[in-house]
Amino acid sequence: MNKPSIHFTHEEFKARQKLTRDCLEKHKLDGLLLFKIEDMYWLSGFDSDGFCIFHNMFIGINGELTHVSRSADLANVKYSSICDDVRTAPDAAGVSWSSCIKKMLDSHHMQGKQIGIQVDTMGLTPRLFLEIQTELQGWCELIVAENFIQEMRMVKSEQELNYHRKAGEFLDVALTEALDTAKAGVFEGDIYGAFYRKLFSMGADLPAHIPPLGCGDSALNVRYTSGRKHLSENDQLTLELGLAYRHYHAGSMCVALTGPEINDLHLQMHAALVPALAEVQNMLRPGKTMGEVYDTYRMVVTDHGLAHTLQTACGYTMGATWPPTWMEQPMFYTGNQTIIKKNMTFFTMLILNDFETGLIMCLGEQVIITDGKPEVISHVPKNPIILDI
């Protein structure tokens, strides 16, 4: 009987593990030390935020799959992971986590073998990496591994895509709730509250980072900042909202204006972004490169005379992510040769910032790559959003 928190079949997990072991052989590795929670979830279903303190998973070419866990995460392992081989790394003076990893590797007869380690992840601090290096020096060959699991995760299974679609469906409803709440005089915190109440009531997951929302001067901050304000007349409100379902994310981005006076530049920027988003989405076809997509955004905006407002990136791949960010690599930027493939998912977020005037305009939606036109799974209004005063 499946655990209630397993969101994929055992067959899908085993297929992912086989793909990973095939990559290990290709890279001439006998095993891999994983610290990226997204990869652990993909391989086993393990669901915890304890990775930010310590958690390690090992996968070997001969079928090995092992958690090395602090006791605080043992309940999460039992609840969510299909992996039954669990070793405890105690919190105790004189016991290092690196020594627990070595003990686990020794039980799998990895002495003298080539072991990969993930380093491009929030789950491995530089201090722990140096400790592991010292612990394993001369005992095995420790090799910094490529991000081949992350690359495989970019192409989603049908079940993963269904979770993305569900997130997009919920996001459209929650965005509408937030916009219905917003008007001149309303506290930003109440707009946040409307969004989060709807998110929770629908059974969605919290997004992996705090969605940026701000008016006035802070509207240009496309990262979350502390300190809530009230919307004013003739104001701008940036909403970069997102949520997740089974950790699979959907994002959207737009700017709402309060009036009664609407700045002409706001309308000019919006008039440039509507065709830019349409052209970007039209470029999202298998075989195109991510750099070509960015260049399309740049070309359309430049043709509208707004090159000075361009950003150097206009979106990124989306998947199952954990704090501190929902962003994953690669991103849309000029020269990026990553080839777009069917069943990838992307958050296309087009931002125009005019720092001289202090004005911003954005349009962002999430898509799934198909054989033809992409499937748009989150939606923002294409007419300027003018709020009631």
N, C-alpha and C positions, 0 to 999 in steps of 0.2 A: 504493500500500500504506500503510495506517495505521501511524503510529508506535505502538510497544507501550504507551506510557503515555497514549494518547488514550482517554478513557473514554466518549466520546459520538461519534455519527456526525458527519461533516462537515455533513450536512443539518441536524442539530439545532443545531450551532454557527451555521450561516448563518441559520437562523430566529431565533435569539436576537439576532444582529447586526442583522437587519432590524427586529425589534421596537425595538431601541435606536435605530436611525436614525430610525424613525418618531417616537420620543419626542423626539429632537433637533429634528426639524422642528416638532413640536408646541410645544416650548419656544423656538422661533426661535433655535436654536443651529446653528452650522456645524460644530461638532465638540466633543469632550469629552476632557479630560485625566483619565485614570483613575489613581488611586493605591491603590484598594482591591483587594487581591489576590483576594478572593472574586469580584469582578466580572470581573477579568481571566481567572480560571479558567473562569468561566461563559461568557465570550465566545470564548475561544481554547484553553482547556486548560492555560494557563501555570501551572506548579507549582513554586514556590520559596518559601523563607522570606527571600530576599534583599530583599524589599520593605521590610523593616524598616530597611534602610540606604538604598537608592534603587532604584526601578524605576517606569517610567511607560509607560502605553499610551495611544495616541491612536486614537479612532474618529471618522471624519468622515461627513457625510451623503452624500458622493459615492463611498463605497466604501473610503475610506482606513482602514487598520488597521496600526498601527506600534508596535513595541516600542522604547523608549529604555532601554538596559540597560548596567549595568556589565559589564566583561569577566568578572567572577566568575560572572555569571548566564547567560552565553552558552550554556554547555552545557545548562543547564536549559531555556532557550528552544528550542534545537534538539531536545532530547529530548521536550518536552511540548507545545509550542505549535503550532497550525496556522498561525499568522501567520508569513509568510516575510520581511516587511519589518522588518529589525532594524537599529537604529542604536546605535553604541557611545558611551557617555558615559564618557570615561576618568577614572581617578583620577590627577590631575596638578595640580601647582601652577599657578595662573593659568587653570584651566579650570573653569567652574562648570557644575553640572548644569542650571541654569536656562537657560544659554546654549545647551546641547545641545538642550533642549526647543524653544527659539526657532528654532534652525537646522532642526530637524525640521518645525516648523510652517511655516516659510518654504518648504521644499521642497514642501509641499502647498498653497502659495499662500493661506495663511491671514492674510496681512497685511490689516488693516482689517476682519476678520471677527469674529463673536461666538463666543468660545470658552468653553465651560463648564469648570469645574474642581471636582473632588471635594474636600471639606474634612473631611467626617465620616468619617475613616478613620485607622487607625494608620500607614498608608503615607505620610502627608504630615505632616512636622513643621512647626510654625509658622515656623521659620527658613526652610525651603525655600519655603513658601508666600509669605513676604514677598519672597524673592529672585525668585521667578517674577513676582510682581506688579510689582516694579521693572523686571525684564527686559522685560516685555511692555507696560509703560505707554506709551501713545501709539502703540503698534505694532498692537495689536488690542484688542478690548473683552473683558476677562476677567470672567466672570460666575460667581459661586458657584452651582453646579448643585444641583438637588434630587436626592434619592436614588432616582431612578426605576428604576434597574437593581436596587437592593436590593428595591424593592417588587415588581418583576416576578419576582425570584428566590424570593419567598415562596411562589408557586404552583409546585409541582414537576412536572417531566415524569415519565413512567412510569419512565424509566431512573433518574432521581434517586430516586424512591420505592423502587425496587428496592435501591439502595445503602443507603438508610436502613433498609430491612427487614433487609438483611444485617448492618448494624451492630447492630441490635436483637437479632438472633439470636446474634451473637457476645457481646454484652454480657450476655445472660441466662446464658450458660455461664461467662463470666469472673466475674460476680457470685457465682454458686454456688460457684466455686472459692475466692473470697475469704472467703465466709461459712463454708465448710467448714474453712478454716484458722484462723478466729478463735475464740478461747476465752480464759478467764482465764489470765494468765501469758504469752501470746503477744506477741511484739514487733510493733508496728504495721508496721515495715518488712517483716516476713515476710508480712503480709497484703497489703501493696502488691506484694511480689514475686510472690505467687501470682497476683494479678490480672494483672500485666504479663506474666508468663511465658505465661499462657493467651492473652492478647491477641496477643502476638507469634507464638505457635505456630499460631494460626488465620489469620494473614495480615491482621489488622486494622491500622489506622493508629493511631498515638498520638493521644490527644485534644488539642484545641487549647489546653487549659490543664491544669494539674496537678490531678487530681481530689482534692477535699478528703476527708481521712480522719483522724479523730481520736477519742480516748477521753478520759474524765475531763473536766476543764475545757475542753480544746480541742475537745471534741465540739460545742460551740456555735459554733465557728468554721466558717462555711460558705464560707470561703476557705482556700486552702492556707497552712499555717504550718510553719516549719522546726522540727525537734526531735522525733524519734520517741520514743515511750514504750511501756511494756508495759501490756496490758490487765490490770485488777485484778478481783477479785470485786466484785459489786454495782456494776458499771461500765456505762457506755453508750458505744457505738461508732457514730459517724455515718459512713456511707459514701455519698458523692455521686460515683458512679462513671460514667464514660462512655468511649466510644471511637468510632472512625470507620472507615468503609470508603470508599475513594476520596474521603476528606475529609468525607463525609456522616456526621453524628453521630447517636448515640443516647445518651440519658442515663437514669439511674435513681437513686433516693435512698431510703434507709431507715436505721433505727437498730436496732442489735442490742444486747441486754442480757445480762449475764453471770450475774446471780444469785449466790448462792442467794436473796437478798432482792431482790424486785422492787418498786420504788416504785409505789404506787397511782396517783400522778399520771402516771407514764409510761403506765400502762394506760389512764387516762382520756383522755390526749392521743391515744393510738393509736385508742381507740374513737371519737373525734371525727373523726379523719382518714380512716378507712375509708369512712364514708358521704360525707364531704366529697369525696374523690377520685372516688367513684362519681357524685356529683351534678355535679361539674365535668366529668367525661368525658361525661356525658349532655348537658351544655350545649354541648359542642363540635360544633356543627352549622352548616352553611352558613347565613348570614344573621344569626347571633348576633354580638354585639360582644364584644371582649376584656374590656371593662369588666364586662359581665354575668357573664362567667365568674368574674372576681375576686370580684364581689359574692356569688356562690353559695358560694365558699369561706368568705368572711367570715360569711355567714348561718349556715351549718351549724356552724362552730366557735363562733360566738357563742351559738347555741342550746344548745350543750353547756357553756356557762358558762366558756369559755376565751378570751374576746375579748382578754384582756391578753397572750396568747401569739401573736397574729396578726402576720404580716409584711405589709408594704405592697405586695408583689407575690407572685405565685404561679406564675411560669413565663414562657416566652418562646418565640418561634419558633426552630426549629433548622434548620440547613442545612449547607453546606460552609463550614467556617471554618478559620482559621489562628490560631496564637498571637498575642496572649496570652490569648484567650478563645474559648470556644465559644458564648458568649451573643450573640444578635442581637436587634435591635429589630424589632417592638414587643414590649412585655411585657404581662402580665396585671396591670392595676392599675385601681383604681376610676376610672370616667369615660372610659376609653380607648374611643374610638369606631371603632377599626379593625374592619372587618367580616370575619368568618371565612369563608373560601372553600374549596371542595373542593380537595383535593390540597395544602393547606398542612400543615406538620408542626409540632407543638408539644411542648415538654418541660413537662409540668405537674408542678411541684415544690411540694408543700404542706409548709410548715415551721411548727412551733410551738416557740417559744423562751420558757421561763420563766426570766428572768434572776434572779429572786429566789431560786429554789431551785437554779438551775444545771442544769436538766433540759431536754432537747430531744427532739422526736419529729418524724419526717419520713416522707412517702410521696411518691414521684415516679416517673412513667412517661412514656414518649413515645408520641405518637399521630399517626396520619395522618387527616386529615379526609376523610370520604366523603360520599355523598348522605344517609346515615343515621347510625347509630351509628359512632363513630370506630374505626379499626383500631388496637389497642394493639400496639406493636412492641417495647416493653421491659416487663419484668414484675418486680414485687417481691412478696414474701409479704404476704398480707392478715391473717394471724394474727401476734400479737407474736412477734418473733424472740428466743427465749431460747437462748443459747449454752451448750454444755457447759462445766462448770467445770473 
